[in-house]
Amino acid sequence: MTAESVIDAQGEQTVARAPGTVRASLSPSRAADFKTCPLLYRFRSIDRLPERPTVEQARGTLVHAVLERLFDLPAPARTPESAGDLVSPQWDRLVTEEPELATLFADGDAVGLDGFLRSAAGLLEGYFAVEDPRRLEPAEREALISAVVDDELLIRGYLDRLDVAPDGALRVVDYKTGGAPREAFEARALFQLKFYALVLWRTRGVVPRVLRLLYLKDAEVCDYAPDAEELVRFERTVVALWRAIEQATARQDFRPRPSRLCDWCSHQSRCPSFGGTPPPFPVAAAPDPLVDARSRPATPGADE
């Protein structure tokens, strides 16, 4: 299998590929959707149905934004107080960029908004309980990474943070604003990090030494150390997953897979498992296979 990619500085990410070699793309979020429930994948990636953000997702987005901006400050200034000072300005920025977030709180609901902002600040306290950002200088934050595998499948995603040690060792860090690890959620989170590890290995020739999940709510750290053999197997899994998606698309057959995660699904009214009916399968215009409408998670908290 081959890989081709360019990982530029933040804000300048591009993908390098020979013309005609890539015909499909896949992000870890969409791959995880298909693994979780093929019908959910269809709703999000083919029908592209809108999903109203939840308070939990908005809080995750806000905390991610604050932690990204925190590292813009000089190292000595990366304190809990400084992080707290970033909460309100970052929320204002997010609402300006995504006005639908403002609908989470009724007009004049200052109490609800204040409680929301304080809950985000509380998660930041959990972050400082497990890391001291004054001692860190991340190599990349919110960085798009990508690679071509199996000669035709572009895999890509956004890292929360990438740390590079003086000896070149890589550590992938992902912030989780949900509760402590539960089996279903931890498996999804590790799938996402292995996805990133595969891209980094194929593009940089280095297997990340550590895949780190930071669970801010409970101030817990989960470290995982992959190896090359595992990533080879994982690459085969990703390619097989995409082929299953292609087959389901050709047959227009995406079936629901009920699980505990259904409690958080926005599409129960359209799901046969809940008495709903999916919309007609889109046939007017096939989507561009290189355009993943959700390749960058709009709401990081959605996976947590």
C-alpha positions in Angstrom: 0.0 0.0 0.0 1.1 3.5 -0.7 0.7 6.9 0.9 1.1 10.4 -0.3 0.4 13.6 1.6 1.5 17.0 2.7 1.2 18.3 6.3 1.7 22.0 6.2 1.7 24.6 8.9 -1.6 25.4 10.6 -3.9 27.0 8.2 -1.9 25.9 5.2 -2.8 22.2 5.0 -3.0 20.7 1.5 -3.1 17.2 0.0 -0.7 16.1 -2.6 -1.8 13.4 -5.0 -1.3 12.3 -8.5 -4.2 13.2 -10.7 -6.8 10.5 -11.0 -5.3 8.3 -8.2 -7.8 9.2 -5.4 -11.4 8.5 -5.8 -12.7 8.5 -2.2 -12.0 10.0 1.2 -12.7 8.9 4.7 -12.4 10.6 8.1 -12.2 8.8 11.4 -15.6 10.3 12.5 -17.3 9.0 9.4 -15.6 5.6 9.6 -16.7 5.3 13.2 -20.2 6.2 12.2 -20.3 3.3 9.7 -18.9 0.9 12.3 -21.4 2.1 14.9 -24.5 2.2 12.6 -24.5 2.1 8.7 -27.7 4.1 8.6 -26.1 6.9 10.7 -23.3 7.0 8.2 -25.9 7.4 5.4 -27.8 10.2 7.2 -24.6 12.1 7.9 -22.5 11.5 4.8 -24.9 10.8 2.0 -28.2 12.5 3.0 -26.2 15.1 4.9 -29.0 15.8 7.2 -28.6 18.7 9.6 -28.1 18.1 13.3 -28.9 20.7 15.9 -25.9 21.0 18.3 -26.5 20.0 21.9 -25.2 21.8 25.0 -22.8 18.9 25.6 -21.4 19.2 22.0 -21.1 23.0 22.3 -19.3 22.7 25.6 -16.8 20.3 24.0 -16.3 22.7 21.1 -15.7 25.6 23.5 -13.2 23.7 25.6 -11.3 22.5 22.6 -11.1 26.1 21.3 -9.8 27.4 24.7 -7.1 24.7 24.9 -6.0 25.5 21.3 -5.7 29.2 22.1 -4.1 28.6 25.5 -0.9 27.5 23.7 -0.8 30.8 21.8 0.2 32.4 25.1 3.8 32.5 26.4 4.5 29.4 28.5 4.6 31.2 31.9 1.1 32.7 31.1 -0.6 29.3 30.5 -2.3 29.2 33.9 -5.8 28.1 35.0 -6.7 31.8 35.4 -5.6 32.6 31.8 -7.6 29.6 30.5 -10.7 30.8 32.4 -10.3 34.3 30.9 -10.4 32.7 27.4 -13.8 31.0 27.9 -16.2 34.0 27.3 -14.2 35.4 24.4 -14.0 32.0 22.7 -17.7 31.4 23.2 -18.4 34.8 21.5 -16.2 33.9 18.6 -17.9 30.5 18.2 -21.3 32.0 18.2 -20.2 34.5 15.6 -18.9 31.7 13.4 -21.8 29.3 14.1 -24.9 31.4 14.9 -27.0 28.3 15.6 -25.0 27.8 18.8 -26.8 30.9 20.2 -30.1 29.0 19.9 -29.0 26.7 22.7 -30.0 29.4 25.2 -33.2 31.4 25.1 -32.9 35.1 24.7 -32.2 36.7 28.0 -31.3 33.3 29.6 -28.3 34.8 31.3 -28.4 32.2 34.1 -28.3 29.3 31.7 -25.5 30.8 29.7 -23.5 31.6 32.8 -23.9 28.0 34.1 -22.8 26.7 30.7 -19.6 28.9 30.7 -18.9 27.9 34.3 -19.2 24.2 33.4 -16.7 24.7 30.6 -14.3 26.4 33.1 -14.7 23.4 35.3 -13.6 21.0 32.6 -10.5 23.2 32.1 -9.7 22.6 35.8 -9.7 18.9 35.0 -7.2 19.6 32.2 -4.8 21.4 34.6 -5.1 18.5 37.0 -3.5 16.1 34.4 -1.1 18.4 32.5 1.0 21.5 33.0 0.9 23.4 29.7 3.7 25.6 30.8 6.1 22.6 30.2 4.7 21.8 26.8 5.3 23.2 23.3 3.1 21.3 20.9 4.3 20.8 17.4 0.8 21.1 15.9 -2.7 22.0 17.1 -5.9 21.4 15.3 -3.8 20.2 12.3 -5.2 18.4 9.3 -3.2 15.3 8.4 -3.9 13.1 5.5 -2.5 10.1 3.5 -3.5 8.0 0.6 -3.8 4.2 1.3 -4.6 1.4 -1.1 -3.6 3.8 -3.9 -7.1 5.4 -4.0 -8.5 6.1 -0.6 -7.6 9.4 1.1 -7.8 9.2 4.8 -7.7 12.4 6.8 -8.6 14.1 10.1 -7.8 16.9 12.5 -5.5 16.3 15.5 -6.3 18.1 18.7 -2.6 18.2 19.4 0.7 16.6 18.3 3.8 16.6 20.5 7.2 15.9 19.2 10.0 15.0 21.6 13.7 16.0 21.0 14.4 12.5 19.8 11.6 12.7 17.2 9.1 10.6 19.1 5.5 11.5 18.5 2.6 11.7 20.9 -0.9 12.2 19.7 -3.2 13.9 22.2 -7.0 14.0 22.1 -9.1 16.0 24.6 -12.3 14.3 25.8 -14.9 16.4 27.6 -17.2 13.6 28.4 -17.1 11.3 31.4 -14.5 8.7 32.3 -13.8 6.0 29.8 -16.7 3.6 29.1 -16.1 0.6 26.8 -18.1 1.8 23.8 -16.8 5.3 23.9 -13.2 4.4 24.6 -13.2 1.9 21.7 -14.4 4.7 19.4 -11.8 7.1 20.7 -9.0 4.7 20.3 -10.2 3.9 16.8 -9.9 7.6 16.0 -6.4 7.8 17.4 -5.2 4.7 15.6 -6.5 6.4 12.4 -4.2 9.4 13.1 -1.4 7.1 14.0 -1.7 5.3 10.7 -1.6 8.6 8.8 1.5 9.8 10.7 3.3 6.5 10.2 2.6 6.5 6.4 3.6 10.1 6.0 6.5 10.5 8.4 7.7 6.9 8.7 7.4 7.1 12.5 4.9 5.1 14.6 3.6 7.4 17.4 5.1 6.3 20.7 1.9 7.3 22.6 -1.7 7.8 21.8 -3.1 9.8 24.7 -6.7 10.5 25.7 -7.2 13.2 28.3 -10.6 12.8 30.0 -11.1 16.3 31.5 -14.3 15.7 33.4 -12.7 13.1 35.6 -9.1 14.2 35.2 -8.0 10.9 33.9 -5.3 9.9 31.3 -5.5 6.9 29.0 -2.3 6.1 27.1 -2.0 3.6 24.4 1.2 2.5 22.5 0.6 1.2 19.0 3.2 -0.8 17.0 3.8 -1.1 13.2 2.2 -4.6 12.9 -0.9 -3.3 14.6 -1.1 -0.3 12.2 -0.7 -2.7 9.2 -3.7 -4.6 10.4 -5.6 -1.4 11.1 -4.9 -0.2 7.6 -6.5 -3.3 6.2 -9.5 -2.7 8.5 -9.9 0.8 7.2 -9.7 -0.3 3.5 -12.1 -3.1 4.2 -14.5 -0.7 5.9 -14.4 1.7 2.9 -15.2 -1.2 0.5 -18.1 -2.1 2.7 -19.3 1.5 2.5 -19.0 1.4 -1.3 -21.0 -1.8 -1.5 -23.7 -0.4 0.7 -23.8 2.7 -1.4 -24.1 0.7 -4.7 -27.0 -1.3 -3.2 -28.5 1.8 -1.4 -28.6 -0.5 1.6 -27.6 1.1 4.9 -29.3 -0.7 7.8 -29.6 0.5 11.4 -27.6 -1.1 14.1 -29.3 -0.4 17.4 -27.0 0.1 20.4 -26.7 2.2 23.6 -25.5 5.0 21.4 -29.0 5.4 19.9 -29.9 7.4 23.0 -27.7 10.2 21.6 -28.8 10.0 18.0 -30.4 13.0 16.3 -32.2 10.9 13.7 -34.5 8.5 15.7 -37.6 10.0 13.9 -36.2 8.7 10.6 -34.9 5.4 11.9 -36.8 2.1 11.3 -35.7 0.9 14.7 -37.8 3.6 16.2 -40.7 3.4 13.8 -39.4 6.0 11.4 -38.8 6.0 7.6 -35.5 7.2 6.0 -35.8 9.8 3.2 -35.5 8.6 -0.4 -32.0 7.7 -1.3 -30.3 10.7 -3.0 -29.8 10.0 -6.7 -30.0 13.4 -8.4 -26.3 14.2 -8.0 -23.7 12.0 -6.5 -21.5 13.8 -4.0 -17.9 14.5 -4.8 -16.0 11.5 -3.2 -13.2 13.8 -2.1 -15.6 16.1 -0.2 -16.4 14.8 3.2 -18.9 17.2 4.6 -17.9 16.3 8.1 -14.2 15.6 7.7 -13.6 18.2 10.3 -15.8 17.7 13.4 -17.9 20.8 13.9 -18.6 19.7 17.4 -15.8 17.7 19.1 -18.0 16.8 22.0 -20.2 14.8 19.7 -17.9 11.8 20.0 -17.6 11.9 23.7 
